[in-house]
């Protein structure tokens, strides 16, 4: 059973609201900038938009990846 399946209703509602805010920010950046820029430009704009929406953001955050309980690397 994964973490999302074990969430209570309040946790699930909080996650849903966060997802809604992030997806809204993605659409805002896409609508304002349009197509044709390099990925880095969209990343920077999204960081700015998420910050404007009151979210704490860290660019290119890394996290460990495990496979069957053993570390197999790091992902960004």
C-alpha positions as CSV (number, residue, x, y, z in Angstrom):
1,X,0.0,0.0,0.0
2,X,1.5,3.3,-1.0
3,X,1.5,6.6,0.9
4,X,-1.4,8.2,-1.1
5,X,-3.7,5.2,-0.3
6,X,-2.9,5.6,3.5
7,X,-3.8,9.3,3.6
8,X,-6.8,10.5,5.7
9,X,-9.4,12.8,4.2
10,X,-7.7,16.0,5.5
11,X,-4.3,15.0,4.1
12,X,-5.9,14.1,0.8
13,X,-7.8,17.4,0.6
14,X,-4.5,19.3,1.4
15,X,-2.7,17.4,-1.4
16,X,-5.5,18.0,-3.8
17,X,-5.4,21.8,-3.1
18,X,-1.6,21.8,-3.6
19,X,-1.9,20.0,-6.9
20,X,-4.6,22.5,-8.0
21,X,-2.3,25.4,-7.1
22,X,0.7,23.9,-8.9
23,X,-1.2,22.9,-12.1
24,X,-2.8,26.4,-12.1
25,X,0.7,27.9,-12.0
26,X,1.9,25.7,-14.8
27,X,-1.0,26.8,-17.0
28,X,-0.4,30.5,-16.1
29,X,3.3,30.2,-17.2
30,X,2.3,28.4,-20.4
31,X,-0.4,31.0,-21.3
32,X,1.8,34.0,-20.5
33,X,5.0,32.8,-22.2
34,X,3.6,30.7,-25.0
35,X,5.8,28.2,-26.9
36,X,9.4,28.4,-28.1
37,X,11.6,29.0,-25.1
38,X,14.2,26.7,-23.6
39,X,13.2,24.5,-20.7
40,X,15.3,26.7,-18.3
41,X,13.1,29.8,-19.0
42,X,9.9,27.9,-18.2
43,X,11.5,26.5,-15.0
44,X,12.5,30.0,-13.8
45,X,9.1,31.4,-14.7
46,X,7.4,28.5,-12.9
47,X,9.5,29.1,-9.8
48,X,8.5,32.7,-9.8
49,X,4.8,31.9,-10.3
50,X,4.8,29.3,-7.5
51,X,6.5,31.8,-5.2
52,X,3.9,34.5,-6.1
53,X,1.2,32.0,-5.1
54,X,2.8,31.7,-1.7
55,X,4.5,28.3,-2.2
56,X,8.0,27.6,-1.0
57,X,10.0,26.4,-3.9
58,X,13.4,24.7,-4.4
59,X,14.7,24.3,-8.0
60,X,16.2,21.0,-9.0
61,X,15.8,19.4,-5.6
62,X,17.4,16.0,-5.4
63,X,16.0,12.9,-3.6
64,X,17.3,9.4,-3.1
65,X,16.0,6.5,-5.1
66,X,15.8,3.1,-3.6
67,X,15.1,-0.3,-5.1
68,X,14.0,-3.0,-2.8
69,X,15.4,-1.2,0.1
70,X,18.8,-0.4,-1.4
71,X,20.0,2.9,-2.6
72,X,20.4,3.0,-6.4
73,X,21.1,6.7,-6.9
74,X,19.8,10.1,-6.8
75,X,17.2,11.9,-8.9
76,X,16.7,15.6,-9.6
